[in-house]
Amino acid sequence: MAQTQDRLFTPVLIAGCIIVLVGFSLRASFGVFQIPIATEFNWPRAEFSLAIAIQNLAWGFGQPIFGALAERFGDRKAIIVGAICYAAGLVLSSSAVTPGAHQLYEILVGFGIAGTGFGVILAVVGRASSDKYRSMSLGIATAAGSGGQVVGPPLAEWLLTMMNWSEVFLVFAALILLALLALPFMRTGAVATKSELEESMGTILRKTFRDPSYTLIFLGFFSCGYQLSFVTAHFPAFITEVCSPIVAGGALASLGITSTSALGAIAISIIGLANIAGTLAAGWLGNYFPKKYLLAGIYTGRTIIAAWFILTPMTPATVVIFSTLMGSLWLATVPLTSGLIAHIYGLRYMGTLYGIVFFSHQLGSFMGVWLGGTLYDIYGSYTAVWWVGVGVGAFSAIIHLPIKEVALTARAPQV
């Protein structure tokens, strides 16, 4: 069995970053297609929103499945299946002309994201990292997802100036398959300790499900999915329709951002750019401070920032400020949550255990995207959806505090 390497940057980490970056660049761009697709087919906003919501729910269902597949048949096989699902979903979606077809094919896309995303990749990176560098490695791999968020929406916006949205989907399908070129470097290190290897999945699942801390982690991750997916899916359209115009000759105009639609795509990129620093900081801090307190602090910060934004008249300046502040906390929860699971429950079944927790995240994602479209069609505004996000964020901040951040094996007699 290969051993973990006592250095930060390993081939496994670099390859994992490449796959996550490509996968998330495509996923983060779906909000850019909200208006073009709705306009072409004259659909209510809720129709495409439901397709993205179903994608997120399928991602949530698929995450523990792909985690278990990776642990049973091998990480690289699971990633290949995920990439094929991703590409197939995009190709089929490119020819869909009804809301039902889009919503059906987004199930494949969601499974594809599960197979090429954090659940599988972070488990591989975590197992290949030494204790000394594990938290930081998880932070770097998560930051790669933010890097994808930086390039994805502007790339989609740029491609839409030259081709139809359906052709852009085909380009994206080719890109996710090209990411598989990094797979030869995904050679997993030591997977677990001897005692962890001797435990069956059923045994560790029973112990984990009886632990109240795991339930708290599960419930707390809901708001992360709600907030992130609502913003990713609806923020570009929200900015396009509500934001005051770009001032001619102003700072944004001088950078080539002359319309609110362009600002919407750039805002998602700003969030991703800010989160590169935020996620790396979270990974570093996770080595020195209790992860549950860091998570509570992140959710508190998100709650305050979202409340300020919705109470303030939207201008290009407030969009940039919000995107920067929220971006610094965007995916910072991921290395801390995955690291918390690895610390408490071990590495052997980290992919499956994180995948189950991630299902809660994706339930939140479904609700955020679906409610965004549904309440918009009812009220002509996103205000109510924002306030729900504020409430669930505060809930997550509180619910992380009672988590018992001690390895399960160290307190096994009490479980």
Summary of the structure (lengths in Angstrom):
residues: 415
radius of gyration: 20.3
end to end distance: 31.2
largest distance: 67.8
contacts: 1636
relative contact order: 0.17
helix: 79%
strand: 0%
